[in-house]
Amino acid sequence: MKRHKTGYKGVYYRLGDRLSGKGKEKIFYIVFKKNGKVYEEKVGRQYADEMTPAQASRKRAARIDGKQQSRKEIREQAKAAKIAEAGKMTLSRLWEEYKKNKPQSKSLGTDKANFEKHLKPDLGDKEPHKIIRLETDRLRINLLKKYKPQTVKHVFSLLKRLVNFGVGRQLCQNLNFKLEPIKVDNQKTEDLNSEQLKNLLTAIDNSTDIEAANIMRLALYTGMRRGEMFKLQWNDVDFQRGFISIRNPKGGVSQKIPLNEQARHILENHSKTQINKDKNNPKYSEYVFVRPDGKPFKEIWKRVNAIKKAAELPADFRALHGLRHTYASMLASSGKVDLYTLQKLLTHKSPVMTQRYAHLRDEALKNASALAGDIIDAATKSNVIEIKEGNGH
């Protein structure tokens, strides 16, 4: 369309069809220069917007003075804001980068649940350096109202790991404050007395759930963790040399533990699970303990709790982890196993975790020392009696 000048500088119009469809009307435009850039934009129609050359000129002056932004300026600002927003390394973006760099992490599933459920809703859109202490304090307080301290500790540990990951790769700035540590009393050491242990073994022997029963037996005789037993494969059991290989234990480095006679008996008598229906060419699961579909367990708490209930054990006794504690407590209290050996048997990465059993070993040593004193006293008294009797003759 042809430009038509008006009596105002930088204001012109073109003739176009009226929006009503009847006849023509003037469509006014303004042209101006600002910050070294030339802007040209439509400001209104003669009839539809009741625009006049004078009104168009006033809009032009307002654009130049900065009192109003041009449509182009608004678009450019919106585009710049969008680019800046896309470039922000928010906690959610850090999580996506973290996942890509930790594909083999055993805790990735737990981390994902903690991020999606606890961190993303309140902090996901925040850049780490823009998170304020009040926000983390509120998050901590609210989580502690609903969850155990250990769970809250895992959430804040993930937050710290994500930020450290970003800072280490120069993706973001660090938090402007130090996260308050979550205090957790995780030194609970479960144990069973002789009567409870007898009841449990009876309940295990009476159970028809072979998988659950043998998992509990193996936990009691080896101290293996639940996850380690779930991942246990037949190739991990060396019957000839007498060792069990632990795949990806909690400490991170694969280790071996002795295959004692009780554990050997359990595994030698535990049938392999056939995973096809071909009698002539049967295929068996590579895993020792499997579900009815032939796949390894991810959870078995309902089945082991049924045995625990039959044994009438305390409600707060954890059916598998509690047996690991029982195994460790029995060894420590025997006085025949030093803490370094116990650490290796439990595959603890650090001796700090094994220290929780130190008091049991100390008690056994005290009992042994007291026994030695009693023996010496008895021998001394016996000697005194013999001397007196000798003097009498």
Beta strands, then each sheet from edge to edge (+ up, - down):
strand 1: 4-5
strand 2: 11-17
strand 3: 24-34
strand 4: 37-45
strand 5: 237-238
strand 6: 243-246
strand 7: 255-258
sheet 1: 1+ 2- 3+ 4-
sheet 2: 5+ 6- 7+
end
